[in-house]
């Protein structure tokens, strides 16, 4: 008597992918410097899970740095030579 074998095709359930409008990553280098990455397709290697304190500090550092960059841009614009006829007296 021979046994018949059947090949069953099973499909594993794919996890549902959550869709967001946009995103960025905040990562910490070994030197301690914080970086913002907007290219989410770039390959990364993360060595460990982050701590809540690192989330707080990293978020604060990024917000502070962006504020300083905006302030510097405003100062540069204010100090730039103005075209003739646009300066108020």
Backbone as CSV, one residue per row, in Angstrom:
resi,resn,N_x,N_y,N_z,CA_x,CA_y,CA_z,C_x,C_y,C_z
1,UNK,0.838,-1.174,0.000,0.000,0.000,0.000,0.886,1.241,0.000
2,UNK,0.627,2.168,-0.872,1.446,3.367,-0.954,0.701,4.542,-0.326
3,UNK,1.503,5.386,0.285,0.905,6.580,0.903,0.987,7.731,-0.089
4,UNK,-0.096,8.419,-0.162,-0.105,9.593,-1.029,0.287,10.807,-0.191
5,UNK,1.131,11.621,-0.754,1.499,12.859,-0.068,0.892,14.022,-0.804
6,UNK,0.427,14.928,-0.034,-0.154,16.146,-0.623,0.700,17.341,-0.212
7,UNK,1.003,18.153,-1.170,1.727,19.389,-0.891,0.714,20.470,-0.612
8,UNK,0.695,20.886,0.606,-0.231,21.956,0.971,0.501,23.283,0.903
9,UNK,-0.142,24.231,0.295,0.429,25.564,0.228,-0.160,26.378,1.367
10,UNK,0.703,26.815,2.233,0.241,27.646,3.339,0.774,29.051,3.135
11,UNK,-0.055,29.978,3.402,0.369,31.369,3.312,0.359,31.948,4.717
12,UNK,1.500,32.461,5.083,1.603,33.077,6.399,0.951,34.448,6.346
13,UNK,0.261,34.782,7.403,-0.381,36.091,7.474,0.689,37.173,7.541
14,UNK,0.608,38.117,6.639,1.550,39.240,6.629,1.108,40.258,7.672
15,UNK,2.043,40.781,8.449,1.654,41.797,9.432,1.133,43.043,8.722
16,UNK,0.144,43.649,9.307,-0.431,44.859,8.717,0.566,46.008,8.850
17,UNK,0.756,46.722,7.776,1.700,47.836,7.770,0.942,49.118,8.085
18,UNK,1.383,49.808,9.125,0.779,51.078,9.490,1.335,52.164,8.583
19,UNK,0.463,52.994,8.038,0.877,54.053,7.122,0.855,55.394,7.847
20,UNK,1.926,56.153,7.669,2.036,57.497,8.245,2.248,58.489,7.120
21,UNK,1.955,59.752,7.367,2.132,60.778,6.342,3.608,61.031,6.050
22,UNK,4.421,61.131,7.092,5.843,61.396,6.931,6.578,60.934,8.182
23,UNK,7.885,60.972,8.153,8.635,60.544,9.322,10.109,60.864,9.201
24,UNK,10.801,60.714,10.310,12.241,60.899,10.365,12.755,60.087,11.542
25,UNK,14.047,59.868,11.566,14.672,59.120,12.656,15.636,60.017,13.405
26,UNK,15.667,59.860,14.708,16.670,60.529,15.535,17.578,59.419,16.040
27,UNK,18.850,59.517,15.710,19.803,58.477,16.082,20.979,59.094,16.837
28,UNK,21.570,58.282,17.711,22.704,58.738,18.513,23.955,57.997,18.061
29,UNK,24.980,58.752,17.712,26.259,58.166,17.310,27.021,57.701,18.549
30,UNK,28.014,56.861,18.351,28.830,56.400,19.481,29.522,57.555,20.188
31,UNK,29.755,58.652,19.454,30.392,59.832,20.044,29.444,60.583,20.974
32,UNK,28.152,60.246,20.924,27.157,60.939,21.742,26.392,62.003,20.977
33,UNK,26.807,62.282,19.744,26.134,63.299,18.930,24.807,62.744,18.405
34,UNK,23.806,63.598,18.369,22.484,63.226,17.875,22.345,63.676,16.427
35,UNK,21.694,62.863,15.608,21.498,63.147,14.191,20.049,62.886,13.813
36,UNK,19.545,63.668,12.873,18.211,63.450,12.317,18.386,62.901,10.907
37,UNK,17.746,61.777,10.632,17.799,61.175,9.307,16.427,61.275,8.663
38,UNK,16.392,61.827,7.465,15.122,61.928,6.742,15.009,60.878,5.652
39,UNK,16.125,60.212,5.330,16.116,59.140,4.341,15.856,57.827,5.076
40,UNK,14.601,57.403,5.104,14.232,56.209,5.852,14.600,54.921,5.126
41,UNK,15.092,55.045,3.894,15.496,53.851,3.158,16.974,53.523,3.367
42,UNK,17.705,54.402,4.044,19.134,54.180,4.275,19.317,52.988,5.214
43,UNK,20.262,52.108,4.909,20.500,50.965,5.794,21.100,51.418,7.123
44,UNK,20.610,50.843,8.204,21.079,51.199,9.543,21.397,49.946,10.336
45,UNK,22.265,50.084,11.290,22.514,49.024,12.256,22.406,49.658,13.637
46,UNK,21.385,49.268,14.370,21.156,49.799,15.716,21.658,48.762,16.709
47,UNK,22.557,49.161,17.608,23.186,48.209,18.519,22.302,47.793,19.690
48,UNK,21.429,48.677,20.152,20.622,48.349,21.327,19.351,49.180,21.345
49,UNK,18.426,48.797,22.213,17.198,49.571,22.379,17.521,50.858,23.118
50,UNK,16.752,51.885,22.830,16.978,53.167,23.492,16.301,53.193,24.861
51,UNK,16.788,54.058,25.711,16.160,54.262,27.016,15.224,55.455,26.928
52,UNK,14.309,55.547,27.875,13.398,56.701,27.898,14.172,58.002,28.088
53,UNK,15.234,57.966,28.868,16.049,59.161,29.071,16.697,59.596,27.757
54,UNK,17.161,58.638,26.945,17.755,58.976,25.653,16.716,59.572,24.709
55,UNK,15.481,59.111,24.771,14.412,59.695,23.953,14.209,61.149,24.353
56,UNK,14.167,61.406,25.654,13.972,62.778,26.147,15.138,63.676,25.755
57,UNK,16.361,63.225,25.996,17.546,64.037,25.697,17.699,64.231,24.190
58,UNK,17.542,63.173,23.422,17.680,63.279,21.971,16.663,64.223,21.366
59,UNK,15.414,64.143,21.819,14.368,65.040,21.323,14.685,66.489,21.675
60,UNK,15.143,66.707,22.890,15.503,68.067,23.321,16.668,68.620,22.514
61,UNK,17.677,67.798,22.289,18.844,68.233,21.518,18.457,68.601,20.086
62,UNK,17.607,67.796,19.473,17.185,68.073,18.102,16.380,69.364,18.048
63,UNK,15.434,69.549,18.971,14.619,70.774,18.999,15.502,72.001,19.223
64,UNK,16.456,71.919,20.132,17.360,73.041,20.408,18.194,73.378,19.171
65,UNK,18.749,72.363,18.533,19.596,72.575,17.362,18.815,73.220,16.218
66,UNK,17.594,72.749,15.989,16.770,73.346,14.929,16.455,74.810,15.241
67,UNK,16.176,75.114,16.493,15.920,76.499,16.889,17.126,77.390,16.662
68,UNK,18.320,76.866,16.981,19.551,77.635,16.768,19.807,77.867,15.287
69,UNK,19.528,76.866,14.449,19.705,77.026,13.005,18.741,78.072,12.452
70,UNK,17.504,78.089,12.936,16.534,79.084,12.481,16.952,80.478,12.927
71,UNK,17.430,80.607,14.153,17.889,81.907,14.652,19.082,82.406,13.836
72,UNK,20.031,81.532,13.531,21.195,81.925,12.732,20.765,82.385,11.339
73,UNK,19.799,81.704,10.744,19.315,82.095,9.414,18.658,83.472,9.464
74,UNK,17.901,83.752,10.521,17.274,85.073,10.661,18.324,86.169,10.822
75,UNK,19.352,85.911,11.599,20.410,86.905,11.812,21.167,87.164,10.514
76,UNK,21.491,86.101,9.781,22.194,86.267,8.502,21.348,87.095,7.539
77,UNK,20.050,86.822,7.490,19.151,87.587,6.622,19.113,89.054,7.040
78,UNK,19.049,89.319,8.345,18.990,90.696,8.842,20.289,91.451,8.569
79,UNK,21.415,90.761,8.571,22.711,91.415,8.366,23.108,91.516,6.896
80,UNK,22.379,90.860,6.026,22.702,90.893,4.599,22.464,92.295,4.047
81,UNK,23.278,92.722,3.079,23.070,94.044,2.473,21.665,94.133,1.851
82,UNK,21.024,95.278,2.081,19.685,95.499,1.546,19.790,96.246,0.228
83,UNK,18.953,95.886,-0.753,18.954,96.614,-2.020,18.561,98.073,-1.815
84,UNK,19.077,98.961,-2.691,18.744,100.382,-2.627,17.236,100.589,-2.681
85,UNK,16.736,101.507,-1.906,15.328,101.860,-1.971,14.437,100.998,-1.086
86,UNK,15.001,99.972,-0.461,14.162,99.133,0.420,14.411,99.407,1.872
87,UNK,15.418,100.235,2.162,15.739,100.543,3.551,14.816,101.665,4.031
88,UNK,14.160,101.387,5.160,13.270,102.408,5.734,14.108,103.411,6.512
89,UNK,13.671,104.669,6.432,14.403,105.725,7.158,13.673,106.073,8.412
